[in-house]
Amino acid sequence: MDKRHSRRIGSEPVALEHPVIGDLTRSLVMRRTAYSSGHHIRPHWHTRAQFAFAVAGTMRVRSARHAWIVPPSRALWLPARTVHEIQMYGAVEMRSLYLDEAAAAAMPVACVVLEVTPLARELIVRAAALPEDYDADGADRLLMQLLVAEIRRLPPCALDLPLPESADLMQLCERILADLSTRRPSASDAGAMQTSARTLYRRFLHETGITFARWKQQARLLESIRRLAAGTPVTTVAIDLGYESPGAFSTMFRRALGVAPRNFAASVPAAAVRRGSG
């Protein structure tokens, strides 16, 4: 078995394969699934690549070395055999397109959150309405091919959080993620690990590729996205995550994503959610 299959995510048990359900003689298989708020899918992997689209609700997806937040109307690309777990926030309506090796060619080689265009959203809705035994030689095939072509064009979103490999650094990250409202000095975090702030910074940069300070900011950004997608007011999000003011939070958010938090929250139209959840 490939080593990626047996890797654990935190204290979770060894990941198992989740077989793709559908007609696997077809290169593209679409699945519609619904999950209640709080539902957790334990670590698993698929033999096919997966394009997971959040019609409604927000997903937090984790692998051994990364975490991603997938708010409504965004999607996550997962290459084949990627071990991952999913946590649902709110009632989640998911549309998953599973691609065989040939169909996944020229797709990203690593997991990435994608910004779903209006055209891609309409294609996903139409593809999800096709029967499992859709016409693989006629118009249905053309619809699926157009969807794959559009997926290849989708721009990436900076909605990922790298995770360290060392157990002690991972424990530190888990403590921070459990209480993002508290702003502890880095020297305090280093002292709790019985090391210096300089050593902590050096190790963190080596294992994650970003600085410790940048990591904490990104962690708060992803949590703010989850809360905004759930309808939490901007001011409440800013206060809960320890920002000095809503203005400071908005400045950080706009610098990271190029859009104000209020505009981001408004980018999930209720009409689109209702259309896709049928």
N, C-alpha and C positions, 0 to 999 in steps of 0.2 A: 504493500500500500504506500502511496506517495506520502511523504512526511507532512505535507500540508493537511492531509486528512486526519491525522492523529493529534494535531496540535490542540491544546486546550485554550480556552479563552477565560482567563482568570481562574476561578475555582470550578468552572463548569466541567462536566465529564467529557470524555473523548467524543468528538463530533462524529455523527453518523451521516451516511448518504441519505438525502431525501429524493427519492426517484421522481422524475418529472412525469406527471400524469397527463396522458393525451396520446394522440396518434404520432408515435415517434418515427414513422416513415416520412413524416413531413419535416422539413428543415426548420420550420418555425411553428411553435406551439404557444398559444395564448391561453392564460388562465385568469379567472376572476375569483378573488377571495375577499372575505370580510372578517374583521377581527374586532372584538370588543376592546374598550379602553383598558390598558394594563396588561393585555395579553403578551406573553413572552414566548418566542420561538427559540428553543435551545440551539446551541451550536450545531451546524449541519453544513452540507455542501451538495452541489448538484454536478452532474457530469456535463451539463450544458451551461453556457453563459446565460445570465439573467439580466433583463432590463425591467426593474421594479419601479412602477409609477404609482405615486400616492395621489389618488383621485381626491380623497378626503382623509383627514387625520394626519398625524405626523409619526414617522418611524425614526427610531434611533438604531442604527446598524453598527455592530462592532465586529472586528476581527481581532486577532491576537495583537496587532500592532497599529490599528487605526480605529477611529470611531467616526461615524458620519451622521448628520442630522438630515432627514429628508422630509421637508414640509410639504403641504399640499401643492399640487401642480408642479412638483419637481420629481426627479427620478434618480435612481442609483444604478449604475452599470457595474455588474459583478462578473468578472471573467469566470470561466468554468473552473470547478474544483476549488473555489475560494471558500474557506471555512468562515462562517459568519453566524451571528445571532441577531435577533430583531426584537426590540421593545416597542410596543404600540402606545401612543399617547392620543387619547380620544378614540372614537370609533374610526377604524381605518378601513378604507376601501382601496384595495390594491389590485392593479392590473399588471401581470407579469408576462413578458414575452421571453420564451426560452429559445435560444438559437443553437443550432449544431455548429460544429467546427467550421464548416465552409461558410455558413451565413455570418458567423462572428468574425471572419477575416476582416482586417482593416479597422476593427473596433479598438478602443483603448485597451492597453495591455494590463492596466491596473484599475482598481475600483475608483469611481469618480461620480460625484453628484452632478447631474446635468440639468440645465435650464430648459424646460419643455416649451417649445414654441406653440402658438395656437394651431398651426397645421399639424404638428405631431400629436397634440391633444385630440384633435378631431379624428386623426387616423387611428389612435389608440382606442377611442370610443367605438369606432366602426369595426375595428378588428376584434374587439372583445365581444361584439354582438354576433360574430360569425359562428356557425355551428362547428363542433369539433372536427367533423369530416368536411371542412370547407373545400371548395373546388380548387384543387392544387394546380389546375391547368388553365383556368379562366380568369375572370375578373377578380376573384378573391386572391389569387396568387399575385396579381398586379398590385392589389391593395397592400398586401404584406410586404412586397418588395419595396414599394414606395415608403412604407413605414420604416423599414430598415435603412433605406437611403437617408431619410430625414433624421433618424437617430444618429447617424454618422456625422451629421452637421450640427448637432446640438452643442451649444457652448457650455463649458464646465462652470460650476459654482464653487467658491472657496468655502465649502461647508464640511471640511474634514479636520480631524484632530489626530495627529500622530501620537502614538503611545510608546513608552520606553520598554525595553526588554528585561531589564534588571528587576528582580522582585521588590527590592526596597524602593526604587523609584516608582514602580507601578503602585505600590501601597500609598506613597505620597500623593500620586495623581488621584487615586480613588478617594482619599480624604478630602482633597480639594474639590473634586467633582461633587462630593456629598454635601458641601457647604460653600457654594460659590459666593455667598453674601459676605463672608468674612475675608478681609484683606490682611493677610499675615505678611510681615517682612520676610524677605528671602532668608535673612540670617536666622530667623526663627525656624523656618523649615529645615535649614541646614543643621541647626543645633539639634533638632529632634532626631536627625539621622546621624548625629555625632560626627559631622564633617564640616568643612568650611563652605561658605557661600560660593567661593571661587571654584572649589571642587564640584559642588552641586551644579553650578552653571556649566562647567566643562563637560561633565558626564551627561547632562541633559541634552546639550547641543549635539554631542556625539551620537546619542541613541535616538533622538527624534528629528534631528536636522533643523530645529528651531531653538531659540533661546527659551529659558524658563519663563521669563516675563512675557514673551510673545505667546507661549503656550497657554498661560493663564488667561491672557486676553482672548485668545481663540476659544478657549473653553467657555468663557462668559458669552462670547458672541453666539456660539451654537445654542447655548441654553436660552439666550434672549430670542433667538429665532423660533425655538420650540414654543416659548410662551406667547410670543406675538401671533404665531399661527393659531394658537388656541384662543385668541381673542383677548388676552391680557392687555390692559392699557399701557402705553409707552411709559408713562410716569411710574406706574407700579413696577414694571420690569426694571427700570433704572434703579429704583430704590432697593428692590429685593436683591439685585446683583451688586450692590455696594458702590454704585457710581455717585459722585459728589452731587450731581444734578442731572435732570433729564437732558439738558443741553450737552453735557459732557458725554452722556451715553449716545445721543444722536450723532455727535461728531465722530465718535469711534465707529459707530455702525455705518455711517455714510462713507467714511474713509475705507472701511473694509469691503463693503458691497456696492458702493457707488450709488446708493439710494437711501433716502431717509427711512427710519423705522416705520413711521406712519404709512408711507407709500408702500413699503414692503408688505405690511399687514393688509393693506387694501388690494394687493396684487392677487389675492385668492378670491375671485368672484363667486358669490354663492350660487349663481346660476350655473356656472361651470361645474361646481360640485354636484348639484342636483342632477345635471344631465349625465354625468359620468357614473353615478352610483346606482343606476337602475339595473 
